[in-house]
Amino acid sequence: MGQTERRMQWLQQHGYVRRDEQGNVFYPPISMALLGGVDPQRVQDACTRAMRDGAHTEDGMLVCTLPDELMRDMKRGANGLQAQYNTTDAALILYMEAQRYERAQKARRTR
């Protein structure tokens, strides 16, 4: 198993990536936030508002439109992360950011 497959397996095991029966990859809100370099709470709040406003689900996945300001910030953040890691490989960037996020969450719990 190659490094990319190991990363994707870790991301799936930790809930950062989901796959449907056809093998399509879906990213939950926290992953979208990490890929966009924004606070995960912002994306979660936007999804919660979208659900209240009538967003729907397809195959158990929330389908919603994020606010323009959040999308702009996520695009800027994603560009910054691509420059930081010198890659456009979303799986690699998500893996690195998820590792960093997990370490930060663990540090918060041990304080």
Backbone torsions as a table, in degrees:
resi	resn	phi	psi	omega
1	MET	NA	129.0	-178.9
2	GLY	-78.2	171.5	-177.5
3	GLN	-62.3	-40.4	179.3
4	THR	-62.5	-43.4	178.7
5	GLU	-64.1	-39.4	178.2
6	ARG	-64.3	-41.2	178.2
7	ARG	-62.5	-47.5	179.9
8	MET	-62.2	-38.2	178.0
9	GLN	-63.4	-44.6	178.2
10	TRP	-61.9	-45.3	179.9
11	LEU	-59.9	-41.2	177.9
12	GLN	-66.8	-45.7	-178.6
13	GLN	-61.0	-31.7	-177.7
14	HIS	-97.7	6.9	173.8
15	GLY	81.5	14.6	179.2
16	TYR	-87.9	-15.5	178.5
17	VAL	-139.8	139.4	174.6
18	ARG	-126.2	151.3	177.0
19	ARG	-125.8	143.4	174.6
20	ASP	-89.8	-176.3	-177.0
21	GLU	-62.8	-24.9	179.2
22	GLN	-87.1	-2.4	179.3
23	GLY	90.0	4.6	177.3
24	ASN	-67.5	141.6	-177.8
25	VAL	-93.8	134.6	175.9
26	PHE	-126.7	144.5	-179.8
27	TYR	-112.1	123.0	175.3
28	PRO	-69.1	167.9	-176.6
29	PRO	-51.4	-40.9	-178.6
30	ILE	-62.0	-37.7	180.0
31	SER	-69.0	-40.0	177.0
32	MET	-61.1	-40.4	178.7
33	ALA	-64.4	-45.4	-179.3
34	LEU	-64.5	-40.7	178.2
35	LEU	-67.3	-27.3	-179.9
36	GLY	-96.1	1.2	176.9
37	GLY	64.0	31.9	178.0
38	VAL	-118.9	164.2	177.6
39	ASP	-61.2	124.9	-179.9
40	PRO	-55.0	-29.1	-179.8
41	GLN	-64.1	-33.0	178.4
42	ARG	-62.2	-44.0	-179.8
43	VAL	-69.7	-42.1	179.0
44	GLN	-60.8	-43.4	178.5
45	ASP	-62.3	-41.6	179.2
46	ALA	-64.1	-39.7	178.4
47	CYS	-68.1	-39.1	177.9
48	THR	-62.9	-44.5	177.1
49	ARG	-62.2	-41.3	-179.5
50	ALA	-62.8	-39.2	178.4
51	MET	-64.3	-41.9	177.4
52	ARG	-62.6	-33.9	-176.8
53	ASP	-88.5	5.8	173.0
54	GLY	104.7	16.4	175.0
55	ALA	-61.1	156.0	-177.1
56	HIS	-120.0	170.7	176.9
57	THR	-115.0	149.3	173.0
58	GLU	-128.4	122.1	-178.8
59	ASP	53.8	38.0	178.0
60	GLY	80.8	2.8	-179.3
61	MET	-107.8	133.7	178.5
62	LEU	-69.5	132.4	176.0
63	VAL	-115.6	114.3	-179.6
64	CYS	-149.4	160.9	176.2
65	THR	-100.9	128.9	179.5
66	LEU	-86.0	151.1	179.2
67	PRO	-59.3	148.5	-178.0
68	ASP	-55.5	-43.0	-179.1
69	GLU	-60.9	-43.1	178.8
70	LEU	-66.2	-42.6	178.5
71	MET	-61.3	-41.1	178.6
72	ARG	-62.1	-45.7	179.7
73	ASP	-63.8	-37.8	179.4
74	MET	-68.1	-38.2	177.9
75	LYS	-64.8	-44.0	177.8
76	ARG	-61.9	-44.9	179.6
77	GLY	-63.9	-40.9	179.0
78	ALA	-63.6	-42.2	177.3
79	ASN	-60.9	-40.4	178.1
80	GLY	-63.6	-41.9	179.4
81	LEU	-67.4	-38.4	177.4
82	GLN	-62.2	-39.0	177.7
83	ALA	-69.6	-41.7	-178.6
84	GLN	-61.5	-44.2	-177.6
85	TYR	-93.3	-4.0	179.5
86	ASN	55.1	45.0	178.6
87	THR	-158.6	158.1	172.0
88	THR	-109.1	9.2	-179.5
89	ASP	-71.8	103.3	-176.7
90	ALA	-60.4	-37.6	-179.6
91	ALA	-63.7	-42.2	179.1
92	LEU	-66.4	-46.8	-179.6
93	ILE	-62.1	-45.5	179.5
94	LEU	-62.4	-41.8	178.8
95	TYR	-60.1	-47.6	-178.6
96	MET	-64.0	-44.6	-179.1
97	GLU	-70.0	-35.7	177.0
98	ALA	-66.4	-39.1	176.9
99	GLN	-61.6	-45.7	179.0
100	ARG	-62.3	-43.3	179.5
101	TYR	-62.9	-44.4	179.4
102	GLU	-61.2	-42.4	178.3
103	ARG	-63.1	-41.6	179.6
104	ALA	-65.1	-40.9	178.9
105	GLN	-65.5	-40.3	178.5
106	LYS	-64.2	-41.7	178.8
107	ALA	-63.1	-39.1	178.1
108	ARG	-63.6	-39.8	-178.6
109	ARG	-69.3	-28.1	-177.1
110	THR	-88.3	-4.0	179.4
111	ARG	-75.8	NA	NA
